Amino acid sequence: MSLDDATRAAAQDLIEALQPLDAHAKAMFGGYCFYVGDKVVGLVCDGHVFVKPSAKDDLLRDWAQLAPAYPGAKDSWRLPAGAVRDTPDRVRAVVEEVASSLPQRKRTASSRP
C-alpha cells in the first residue's frame, strides 16, 4: 500500500464531501486516517474509503462491503467505488452517524496540550 495519487485524491474528495463536519485527514499507514473531531472514523487506502465498524453497521450493511483496508488489518466497511463523488450526502450522513456512535478519545498525559 502506498500513498499514490488515487489515494491522495480520494482523501481530498472525502474531506470536501464531509463539510461542514469538522473532518480532516492525516497521512499514515501508507494511506490516510480520517477523523471527525478527534475521533478516528476510518481510512483511505489504495483509493478506497473504509469506515470503522460501529453500532451503526446497519447503515452500511446493504451498501458497503466488509474488507481489510490493508493486509493484516481488521475488516472495516469499504464504501462503493465512486460513493464520495456520486452520493456525497449519504457518505456524509453515514460518517456523521458512525462518528457520533464512537466513544470519545481517551486523553493520556502525553496527548494533553
TORVO-85197 format. One line per field, with one value per atom (N, C-alpha, C, CB): atom name; residue number from 0; x, y, z. Coordinates in pm, 1 decimal. Each point is the difference from the previous one (the first is absolute). Last residue first. Glycine has a CB too. Example, Ala and Ser with C-alpha at 12.3 -4.5 7.8 and 13.67 -1.06 7.14 Angstrom:
a N,CA,C,CB,N,CA,C,CB
k 1,1,1,1,0,0,0,0
c1 1285.0,82.0,-77.0,118.4,-89.4,-89.0,90.0,-189.2
c2 -225.0,119.0,109.0,-62.8,-509.2,119.0,120.0,-117.3
c3 708.0,6.0,73.0,-214.5,207.5,0.0,0.0,124.6
***
This chain:
a N,CA,C,CB,N,CA,C,CB,N,CA,C,CB,N,CA,C,CB,N,CA,C,CB,N,CA,C,CB,N,CA,C,CB,N,CA,C,CB,N,CA,C,CB,N,CA,C,CB,N,CA,C,CB,N,CA,C,CB,N,CA,C,CB,N,CA,C,CB,N,CA,C,CB,N,CA,C,CB,N,CA,C,CB,N,CA,C,CB,N,CA,C,CB,N,CA,C,CB,N,CA,C,CB,N,CA,C,CB,N,CA,C,CB,N,CA,C,CB,N,CA,C,CB,N,CA,C,CB,N,CA,C,CB,N,CA,C,CB,N,CA,C,CB,N,CA,C,CB,N,CA,C,CB,N,CA,C,CB,N,CA,C,CB,N,CA,C,CB,N,CA,C,CB,N,CA,C,CB,N,CA,C,CB,N,CA,C,CB,N,CA,C,CB,N,CA,C,CB,N,CA,C,CB,N,CA,C,CB,N,CA,C,CB,N,CA,C,CB,N,CA,C,CB,N,CA,C,CB,N,CA,C,CB,N,CA,C,CB,N,CA,C,CB,N,CA,C,CB,N,CA,C,CB,N,CA,C,CB,N,CA,C,CB,N,CA,C,CB,N,CA,C,CB,N,CA,C,CB,N,CA,C,CB,N,CA,C,CB,N,CA,C,CB,N,CA,C,CB,N,CA,C,CB,N,CA,C,CB,N,CA,C,CB,N,CA,C,CB,N,CA,C,CB,N,CA,C,CB,N,CA,C,CB,N,CA,C,CB,N,CA,C,CB,N,CA,C,CB,N,CA,C,CB,N,CA,C,CB,N,CA,C,CB,N,CA,C,CB,N,CA,C,CB,N,CA,C,CB,N,CA,C,CB,N,CA,C,CB,N,CA,C,CB,N,CA,C,CB,N,CA,C,CB,N,CA,C,CB,N,CA,C,CB,N,CA,C,CB,N,CA,C,CB,N,CA,C,CB,N,CA,C,CB,N,CA,C,CB,N,CA,C,CB,N,CA,C,CB,N,CA,C,CB,N,CA,C,CB,N,CA,C,CB,N,CA,C,CB,N,CA,C,CB,N,CA,C,CB,N,CA,C,CB,N,CA,C,CB,N,CA,C,CB,N,CA,C,CB,N,CA,C,CB,N,CA,C,CB,N,CA,C,CB,N,CA,C,CB,N,CA,C,CB,N,CA,C,CB,N,CA,C,CB,N,CA,C,CB,N,CA,C,CB,N,CA,C,CB,N,CA,C,CB,N,CA,C,CB,N,CA,C,CB
k 112,112,112,112,111,111,111,111,110,110,110,110,109,109,109,109,108,108,108,108,107,107,107,107,106,106,106,106,105,105,105,105,104,104,104,104,103,103,103,103,102,102,102,102,101,101,101,101,100,100,100,100,99,99,99,99,98,98,98,98,97,97,97,97,96,96,96,96,95,95,95,95,94,94,94,94,93,93,93,93,92,92,92,92,91,91,91,91,90,90,90,90,89,89,89,89,88,88,88,88,87,87,87,87,86,86,86,86,85,85,85,85,84,84,84,84,83,83,83,83,82,82,82,82,81,81,81,81,80,80,80,80,79,79,79,79,78,78,78,78,77,77,77,77,76,76,76,76,75,75,75,75,74,74,74,74,73,73,73,73,72,72,72,72,71,71,71,71,70,70,70,70,69,69,69,69,68,68,68,68,67,67,67,67,66,66,66,66,65,65,65,65,64,64,64,64,63,63,63,63,62,62,62,62,61,61,61,61,60,60,60,60,59,59,59,59,58,58,58,58,57,57,57,57,56,56,56,56,55,55,55,55,54,54,54,54,53,53,53,53,52,52,52,52,51,51,51,51,50,50,50,50,49,49,49,49,48,48,48,48,47,47,47,47,46,46,46,46,45,45,45,45,44,44,44,44,43,43,43,43,42,42,42,42,41,41,41,41,40,40,40,40,39,39,39,39,38,38,38,38,37,37,37,37,36,36,36,36,35,35,35,35,34,34,34,34,33,33,33,33,32,32,32,32,31,31,31,31,30,30,30,30,29,29,29,29,28,28,28,28,27,27,27,27,26,26,26,26,25,25,25,25,24,24,24,24,23,23,23,23,22,22,22,22,21,21,21,21,20,20,20,20,19,19,19,19,18,18,18,18,17,17,17,17,16,16,16,16,15,15,15,15,14,14,14,14,13,13,13,13,12,12,12,12,11,11,11,11,10,10,10,10,9,9,9,9,8,8,8,8,7,7,7,7,6,6,6,6,5,5,5,5,4,4,4,4,3,3,3,3,2,2,2,2,1,1,1,1,0,0,0,0
c1 -248.3,77.6,89.0,-180.8,50.3,-58.8,88.0,-107.5,204.4,-81.3,-65.8,-40.3,320.8,82.3,-81.4,157.2,-367.1,83.2,82.1,9.5,-452.4,108.6,82.5,5.6,-542.7,120.5,101.0,-134.4,-279.7,55.5,129.4,-105.3,-335.0,139.7,47.9,41.1,-558.8,95.3,140.0,-174.1,-182.8,31.3,97.9,-39.9,-319.3,130.3,28.1,84.3,-471.5,-13.8,131.5,-185.4,146.7,-75.8,-13.2,-125.2,337.3,80.9,-74.1,111.6,-347.6,103.8,83.4,7.2,-325.4,-64.6,103.1,-208.9,361.3,-42.7,-64.4,-33.9,151.0,121.1,-37.5,138.0,-487.4,50.2,121.3,-84.7,-92.1,-94.7,49.4,-186.4,438.8,9.0,-91.8,56.9,-83.7,129.9,11.6,105.2,-479.2,-10.0,130.0,-163.2,156.4,-89.1,-14.8,-122.6,374.2,69.6,-88.8,145.8,-145.4,-98.2,63.0,-119.4,366.2,-137.1,-106.6,93.2,391.0,-34.9,-149.1,232.4,-59.5,26.4,-42.5,192.3,-217.3,-102.3,19.7,-18.2,293.4,-76.8,-101.8,33.0,110.6,79.8,-91.2,157.0,-299.9,3.0,86.6,-229.1,351.7,-109.1,9.3,-7.1,174.5,52.4,-119.1,203.9,-125.5,-95.3,62.7,-189.6,478.6,-80.1,-87.0,177.0,174.7,-97.2,-65.1,-41.3,539.8,-133.3,-93.5,45.0,472.3,-91.5,-130.7,102.7,270.8,14.0,-92.8,232.4,-133.2,27.8,23.5,98.6,-410.5,135.6,27.0,80.6,-509.2,52.2,140.8,-141.1,-250.6,112.7,51.1,63.1,-586.0,127.8,111.9,-105.2,-476.7,105.0,125.7,-172.4,-207.1,48.0,107.8,-52.7,-413.9,145.6,37.2,28.5,-488.1,57.1,150.3,-177.9,-138.1,-49.6,60.2,-210.5,353.0,-9.4,-43.6,-53.4,97.2,99.4,-21.6,158.7,-416.6,0.7,89.6,-43.2,19.2,-120.6,-9.6,-113.0,459.4,26.2,-121.9,170.0,-65.5,-77.7,23.4,10.6,222.2,-140.0,-91.1,47.9,440.6,-52.9,-141.0,141.7,347.2,-121.2,-44.3,68.5,218.9,9.1,-133.8,183.2,-35.7,-61.1,3.4,-149.8,413.1,-40.6,-51.2,169.4,-40.8,-37.5,-53.7,-52.2,421.2,-129.8,-21.8,12.2,399.1,-108.5,-139.3,147.7,258.8,-4.5,-120.2,116.8,-190.5,113.7,-20.6,38.6,-241.9,-2.2,127.2,-136.0,-179.1,124.4,-30.4,117.0,-400.6,35.2,131.9,-237.9,41.4,-120.3,34.0,-125.9,340.2,38.8,-123.9,245.4,-254.3,-28.5,47.3,-197.8,186.6,121.6,-19.5,62.7,-344.0,43.7,129.2,-237.9,115.1,-104.1,20.7,-167.9,523.8,-57.5,-123.3,226.7,135.7,-84.0,-78.5,-17.3,497.0,-94.2,-90.3,163.1,151.4,-45.3,-96.3,29.6,396.5,-123.8,-34.3,-81.5,450.0,7.7,-126.3,154.3,-90.2,-22.6,8.3,-143.9,60.7,59.4,-36.3,-10.9,-111.2,69.1,61.2,48.1,-494.2,144.5,60.0,-27.8,-458.4,71.5,147.6,-167.9,-359.4,135.1,65.0,21.7,-524.5,70.9,137.7,-218.7,-239.1,138.6,85.5,-73.9,-386.0,50.8,143.6,-151.0,-162.2,66.7,44.5,-134.5,254.4,-29.5,-150.2,208.3,13.2,-44.4,-28.8,132.7,44.8,-138.1,-54.1,45.6,411.0,-87.8,-146.5,183.0,136.1,-3.4,-87.6,230.2,-160.1,-77.2,-12.8,77.5,199.0,-142.2,-87.9,61.3,404.3,-38.6,-149.0,234.3,-51.0,-1.8,-45.1,184.6,-122.3,-115.0,-12.1,23.8,354.1,-121.7,-123.5,110.7,303.2,-1.4,-129.2,251.5,-182.6,-28.1,-4.7,110.2,11.6,-140.8,-38.7,12.8,442.7,-87.0,-147.1,168.9,168.5,-2.2,-97.9,60.4,189.4,-71.6,4.0,57.3,-40.4,81.3,-89.3,185.8,-150.8,-85.3,89.0,-185.6
c2 1912.2,118.8,52.6,56.8,-584.8,123.7,117.5,-121.6,-348.4,60.0,129.9,-227.6,-57.7,45.9,67.5,-183.4,-9.3,110.9,55.7,-99.2,-129.1,-45.0,121.9,-230.9,135.2,83.4,-59.8,205.7,-424.8,14.0,78.9,-218.1,240.8,-40.6,23.6,53.3,-156.3,110.9,-55.3,157.6,-481.8,60.9,116.7,-221.7,86.2,-42.0,67.8,-35.1,122.9,-124.2,-46.2,-62.6,449.9,26.1,-124.9,178.5,-212.5,80.2,23.5,111.3,-324.9,-87.5,77.0,-133.3,382.2,-95.3,-92.6,9.0,288.4,75.6,-92.0,203.1,-385.8,31.2,76.5,6.4,-96.6,-123.6,28.7,-131.2,491.5,-43.4,-124.8,98.3,61.0,91.4,-44.8,187.8,-427.6,-22.7,87.3,-57.8,128.7,-127.9,-29.4,-85.8,462.0,21.3,-126.8,174.5,-183.3,64.3,23.4,107.9,-397.5,12.9,67.4,-206.5,153.2,-21.0,23.4,-162.0,200.4,87.8,-8.0,-28.2,-256.8,137.5,98.9,-79.9,-385.0,43.4,145.2,-235.7,-60.6,114.0,54.2,-91.0,-398.5,88.4,111.4,-190.0,-33.4,-30.9,100.3,-101.3,5.2,63.1,-35.3,187.8,-469.4,65.9,56.0,-155.8,7.6,15.5,77.0,-5.9,-316.0,120.7,13.1,115.1,-510.1,45.8,130.2,-236.5,130.0,-50.6,52.8,-10.9,-49.2,87.9,-73.6,203.7,-377.5,-18.9,85.9,-58.3,224.2,-137.2,-7.5,-48.0,438.3,-36.5,-139.7,242.7,-70.9,117.9,-24.5,145.9,-530.0,64.9,117.3,-218.8,67.2,-37.8,65.8,-24.2,1.9,-20.3,-51.9,-46.7,362.8,-137.7,-6.7,-44.6,379.1,-13.8,-147.0,236.9,-132.0,98.1,-20.4,161.1,-382.3,-27.8,91.9,-79.4,120.7,-143.4,-29.2,-36.5,470.0,-38.6,-139.7,147.9,62.2,101.4,-40.7,175.1,-435.0,-18.0,101.6,-91.1,105.0,-89.3,-20.5,-113.5,388.2,44.9,-86.6,230.8,-265.6,-29.1,38.5,35.7,-134.9,71.7,-48.7,202.6,-237.3,-64.5,70.4,-222.9,503.3,-93.4,-67.1,139.3,30.3,55.3,-106.9,155.1,-23.8,-102.1,68.8,-165.2,272.2,53.6,-114.4,228.9,-216.6,-41.2,61.1,-215.4,240.5,67.2,-33.7,1.8,-169.7,-47.2,55.5,-207.6,321.5,-82.5,-47.4,-73.8,381.6,4.5,-70.5,220.1,-243.0,9.8,20.0,-146.0,253.2,-95.4,29.6,-33.9,246.8,-60.3,-101.3,208.8,62.8,-69.3,-73.7,-26.0,475.6,-143.4,-53.8,27.1,438.4,-73.8,-151.4,189.8,117.9,48.3,-71.4,48.5,-297.0,98.9,45.8,-103.6,-149.8,32.0,87.7,-18.0,-349.1,119.8,5.3,-1.4,-203.5,-24.7,123.5,-149.0,-60.4,110.3,-53.2,164.6,-420.8,57.0,120.3,-224.6,-52.4,-7.5,49.4,-190.2,215.6,-138.7,-16.9,-30.9,524.6,-103.0,-136.9,151.9,419.0,-107.5,-94.3,150.8,145.8,-1.5,-117.7,109.2,223.2,-125.4,19.3,-67.0,293.9,19.2,-137.5,230.2,55.2,-116.9,39.4,-106.8,291.5,29.2,-120.3,152.1,-21.8,-71.1,43.3,-197.7,346.0,84.5,-71.9,182.9,-408.0,134.1,16.4,92.4,-481.7,-4.1,138.1,-206.8,129.7,-48.9,2.5,-144.1,256.8,102.1,-41.4,64.8,-376.2,111.0,112.9,-61.1,-306.7,-37.7,117.2,-236.7,285.0,0.2,-32.5,-67.4,32.4,140.6,9.9,55.0,-484.8,63.7,145.7,-153.6,-86.0,-53.8,64.8,-217.6,323.0,59.6,-47.9,13.7,-205.9,142.9,65.3,7.3,-448.5,6.6,144.7,-222.9,137.5,-37.2,9.8,-152.4,224.2,111.1,-31.2,66.3,-336.2,31.7,113.8,-238.0,-16.9,126.3,45.2,62.9,-590.7,120.6,122.3,-128.0,-448.6,117.4,122.5,-122.1
c3 2588.1,-41.3,108.4,-152.7,107.4,47.9,-39.8,192.1,-262.2,-105.8,44.1,-89.6,374.1,-112.2,-109.1,50.3,336.2,42.1,-116.0,228.8,-375.2,86.1,37.4,-107.6,-68.6,2.1,95.8,-55.3,-244.5,134.4,-9.7,76.5,-409.9,11.9,142.7,-243.7,129.2,1.3,18.8,93.0,-321.1,129.1,-15.5,110.8,-499.7,52.2,134.1,-235.3,-46.2,76.0,63.0,-152.8,-134.9,122.7,86.5,-120.8,-304.4,92.9,131.0,-194.9,-151.4,54.9,102.0,-215.2,-19.0,91.7,65.1,-140.3,-193.0,117.8,104.0,-144.5,-271.8,77.4,126.9,-212.5,-90.0,60.3,88.3,-197.6,-50.8,102.8,72.3,-134.3,-235.8,113.8,112.9,-155.7,-247.5,64.5,124.1,-222.3,-46.4,71.6,74.0,-171.8,-104.3,114.4,82.4,-129.7,-280.1,112.1,122.1,-167.3,-280.2,108.7,122.6,-83.7,-334.4,-46.2,106.7,-159.0,245.0,-112.1,-33.8,-89.5,420.4,44.6,-107.6,141.8,-241.1,95.8,42.9,79.9,-386.0,-47.6,98.0,-221.4,297.3,-84.5,-50.6,-68.8,527.8,-143.0,-76.3,19.0,489.9,-73.2,-147.4,166.6,265.5,-119.8,-77.3,-11.8,546.9,-109.8,-114.7,162.9,168.0,17.4,-124.1,146.0,113.0,-98.5,43.3,-66.4,225.4,28.1,-108.2,251.3,-378.9,73.6,29.4,-109.6,-159.4,144.3,83.6,-43.8,-443.6,44.4,151.2,-225.3,73.0,-41.6,52.6,-0.1,46.7,-69.9,-52.8,145.9,-72.6,67.5,-83.5,109.2,-111.8,-59.7,80.1,-231.0,152.7,99.7,-69.0,179.8,-415.8,11.2,108.0,-244.7,117.7,-1.6,21.1,88.3,-108.0,-91.2,-18.2,69.0,241.8,-134.9,-106.2,103.8,364.9,-31.4,-144.2,239.2,22.3,-100.4,-56.7,116.1,239.5,-105.9,-117.2,173.5,229.2,-80.1,-114.0,202.4,137.0,-113.6,-88.8,138.9,284.4,-115.9,-123.5,91.4,333.1,30.8,-116.7,244.3,-396.9,116.8,29.4,-52.9,-293.5,50.4,128.7,-103.2,-253.6,112.0,28.9,95.4,-587.4,120.2,108.9,-136.4,-366.1,96.1,126.3,-93.3,-465.0,130.4,85.2,-98.9,-339.5,53.7,138.3,-131.2,-147.1,-70.5,49.1,-191.4,401.2,-139.0,-75.8,72.3,405.1,-40.9,-143.4,239.0,201.9,-146.1,-43.8,-13.1,495.5,-76.0,-148.0,168.6,335.2,-103.5,-66.4,-35.9,431.6,-55.7,-108.3,52.3,406.6,-123.0,-50.1,73.9,242.2,-12.1,-134.6,152.0,28.5,37.3,-8.0,149.1,-460.6,129.8,34.5,75.2,-418.1,20.4,142.9,-168.7,-201.8,129.9,-16.8,106.1,-396.4,5.0,129.9,-249.3,3.8,107.3,2.3,138.3,-555.1,84.6,104.0,-188.1,-56.5,-51.2,84.8,-84.4,186.1,-145.1,-67.1,24.3,450.6,-41.8,-151.4,200.7,-78.2,85.7,-53.7,200.5,-253.5,-69.9,103.2,-199.1,282.0,24.4,-74.5,227.2,-227.3,-25.1,29.7,-175.9,316.6,-53.9,-16.4,110.2,40.3,-51.8,-51.2,-60.7,292.3,38.9,-37.9,192.1,-462.3,118.1,27.7,-47.9,-321.9,97.8,127.6,-91.1,-301.2,50.3,14.2,-107.9,-81.8,139.3,58.0,26.1,-472.0,7.5,142.7,-198.2,120.4,-59.4,12.2,-160.9,294.7,95.4,-53.1,81.5,-370.3,117.8,96.7,-26.6,-353.6,-36.3,119.6,-232.0,292.9,-19.8,-33.7,-79.1,110.1,131.9,-11.4,77.4,-476.1,72.7,137.5,-123.3,-140.3,-56.4,75.3,-225.0,342.6,35.0,-47.9,-13.4,-117.9,143.2,46.7,33.0,-478.8,20.0,147.0,-198.7,71.3,-38.3,23.6,-169.2,478.5,-142.2,-27.7,-54.8,461.7,-10.1,-145.1,239.6,-94.6,-6.6,-9.7,-109.4,214.7,0.0,0.0,121.8
***
